[in-house]
Amino acid sequence: MPTIAIVDGVKIQLFALEHPPPHFHAVFAEYRAQIAIETLRVLNGSLPRTKLAAVISWAEKRQAELLRAWDDLAAKRAPGKIG
């Protein structure tokens, strides 16, 4: 479960052997959310409103990188950090 970025204190993580659709996990304190990469919709869980807004804003600009990281994990390659 590599942490590929930290956005406004929220850890952005991808897990190997995950189920579709491509998504990432956002972790902040006791909050956890799974966010679809292609639609940027919350699939499960929640984050505080301001943290979710920061994560979505960050992800909008990096969807291609996030999808590449998802594909890397599926191919058993370690994804790099995403700035």
NUZA-135613 format. One record per atom (N, C-alpha, C): residue in one letter; x, y, z. Coordinates in steps of 0.001 Angstrom, whole numbers, padded with zeros to 6 digits, always signed. Example, Ala and Ser with C-alpha at 12.3 -4.5 7.8 and 13.67 -1.06 7.14 Angstrom:
<pts>
a+013190-005690+007800 a+012300-004500+007800 a+013200-003300+007800 s+012850-002250+007080 s+013670-001060+007140 s+012900+000030+007870 
</pts>
This chain:
<pts>
m+000822-001183+000000 m+000000+000000+000000 m+000865+001246+000000 p+001487+001509-001114 p+002360+002676-001155 p+001589+003991-001061 t+002167+004900-000301 t+001652+006263-000270 t+002316+006978-001440 i+001518+007404-002404 i+002077+008025-003602 i+002087+009541-003524 a+001366+010095-002549 a+001344+011553-002377 a+000725+011882-001019 i+000974+013089-000584 i+000283+013642+000586 i-000260+014996+000155 v-001563+015148+000266 v-002256+016352-000190 v-002954+016992+001005 d-002495+018147+001418 d-003106+018861+002537 d-003261+017953+003766 g-002223+017143+004002 g-002243+016247+005151 g-002962+014925+004930 v-003526+014720+003749 v-004249+013492+003416 v-003309+012567+002640 k-003125+011345+003123 k-002306+010372+002416 k-003099+009806+001249 i-002465+009785+000083 i-003059+009187-001105 i-002345+007855-001313 q-003112+006769-001284 q-002524+005439-001342 q-003196+004597-002415 l-002398+003688-002970 l-002903+002674-003890 l-002558+001317-003298 f-003434+000361-003481 f-003221-000988-002967 f-003087-001963-004130 a-002161-002898-004000 a-002002-003942-004999 a-003201-004890-004934 l-003482-005521-006056 l-004554-006526-006151 l-005917-005969-005773 e-006186-004754-006176 e-007475-004124-005882 e-008488-004447-006964 h-009720-004200-006661 h-010852-004443-007546 h-011103-003208-008406 p-011671-003394-009607 p-012081-002243-010415 p-013256-001542-009747 p-013566-000327-010078 p-012868+000526-011025 p-011571+001056-010426 p-010666+001544-011293 p-009430+002132-010772 p-009755+003227-009748 h-009118+003137-008602 h-009403+004104-007538 h-008189+004248-006632 f-008219+005282-005812 f-007181+005457-004804 f-007849+005632-003456 h-007058+005450-002430 h-007528+005612-001062 h-006980+006922-000522 a-007816+007677+000138 a-007421+008929+000790 a-007625+008725+002289 v-006557+008943+003062 v-006576+008655+004498 v-006170+009909+005261 f-007054+010316+006175 f-006783+011479+007016 f-007348+011209+008408 a-006451+011132+009395 a-006860+010833+010775 a-007739+009583+010763 e-008955+009667+011301 e-009837+008496+011342 e-010699+008359+010084 y-010507+009242+009120 y-011309+009228+007890 y-010621+008420+006799 r-011422+007713+006020 r-010941+006925+004896 r-011957+007075+003760 a-011448+007258+002560 a-012341+007324+001395 a-011669+006636+000218 q-012465+005945-000575 q-012014+005399-001851 q-012596+006306-002925 i-011731+006768-003818 i-012146+007723-004840 i-011810+007162-006220 a-012809+007102-007092 a-012611+006610-008454 a-011730+007584-009219 i-010742+007062-009925 i-009808+007930-010647 i-010487+008591-011844 e-011285+007846-012584 e-011852+008396-013813 e-012960+009415-013567 t-013769+009208-012520 t-014890+010122-012268 t-014644+011059-011087 l-013652+010727-010269 l-013333+011462-009036 l-014526+011510-008077 r-015326+010468-008117 r-016441+010331-007176 r-016013+009446-006017 v-016539+009744-004840 v-016263+008919-003666 v-017052+007619-003799 l-016335+006508-003773 l-016966+005191-003888 l-017403+004672-002523 n-016569+004886-001533 n-016829+004426-000164 n-016153+005377+000809 g-016716+005479+001994 g-016097+006268+003051 g-016353+007756+002913 s-015546+008516+003644 s-015716+009970+003632 s-014443+010652+004129 l-014370+011933+003816 l-013332+012835+004314 l-014025+014122+004724 p-013400+014904+005607 p-013957+016232+005874 p-014057+017020+004557 r-015069+017847+004446 r-015367+018572+003203 r-014164+019311+002626 t-013427+020035+003454 t-012290+020803+002934 t-011158+019898+002470 k-010946+018792+003159 k-009905+017836+002752 k-010293+017150+001447 l-011561+016768+001315 l-012029+016144+000081 l-011870+017109-001092 a-012210+018358-000899 a-012070+019351-001970 a-010609+019474-002408 a-009684+019471-001468 a-008261+019567-001798 a-007803+018337-002575 v-008234+017170-002148 v-007850+015924-002816 v-008414+015884-004232 i-009672+016232-004402 i-010286+016222-005735 i-009597+017224-006651 s-009312+018402-006154 s-008613+019416-006950 s-007244+018903-007393 w-006528+018276-006478 w-005214+017704-006791 w-005355+016602-007843 a-006315+015699-007654 a-006483+014550-008537 a-006940+014949-009940 e-007725+016012-010051 e-008189+016469-011366 e-007018+016729-012304 k-005954+017255-011758 k-004782+017616-012560 k-003860+016428-012805 r-004144+015295-012158 r-003218+014169-012195 r-003891+012842-012533 q-005026+012898-013187 q-005755+011659-013475 q-004926+010689-014323 a-004226+011184-015322 a-003412+010304-016169 a-002310+009640-015348 e-001675+010398-014471 e-000628+009837-013616 e-001201+008792-012657 l-002371+009064-012112 l-003011+008118-011204 l-003370+006820-011929 l-003874+006931-013142 l-004194+005726-013920 l-002933+004933-014256 r-001839+005630-014581 r-000569+004935-014827 r-000107+004198-013577 a-000228+004845-012423 a+000161+004212-011162 a-000704+002978-010899 w-002008+003070-011160 w-002917+001924-011005 w-002454+000780-011915 d-002140+001110-013182 d-001683+000093-014134 d-000352-000510-013693 d+000542+000311-013159 d+001819-000196-012661 d+001601-001246-011579 l+000722-000943-010629 l+000451-001919-009566 l-000160-003194-010126 a-001053-003070-011080 a-001681-004243-011684 a-000633-005123-012373 a+000428-004488-012900 a+001508-005210-013563 a+002618-005589-012583 k+002358-005410-011298 k+003303-005750-010234 k+004576-004911-010275 r+004412-003647-010717 r+005502-002682-010680 r+005154-001647-009617 a+006157-001182-008926 a+005927-000165-007888 a+005630+001175-008548 p+004537+001819-008148 p+004253+003144-008698 p+005172+004185-008070 g+005465+005210-008809 g+006278+006290-008273 g+005429+007294-007517 k+006098+008230-006897 k+005397+009321-006216 k+004761+010234-007246 i+003652+010840-006876 i+002970+011793-007751 i+002953+013121-007031 g+003486+014127-007671 g+003616+015445-007045 g+002393+016276-007096 
</pts>
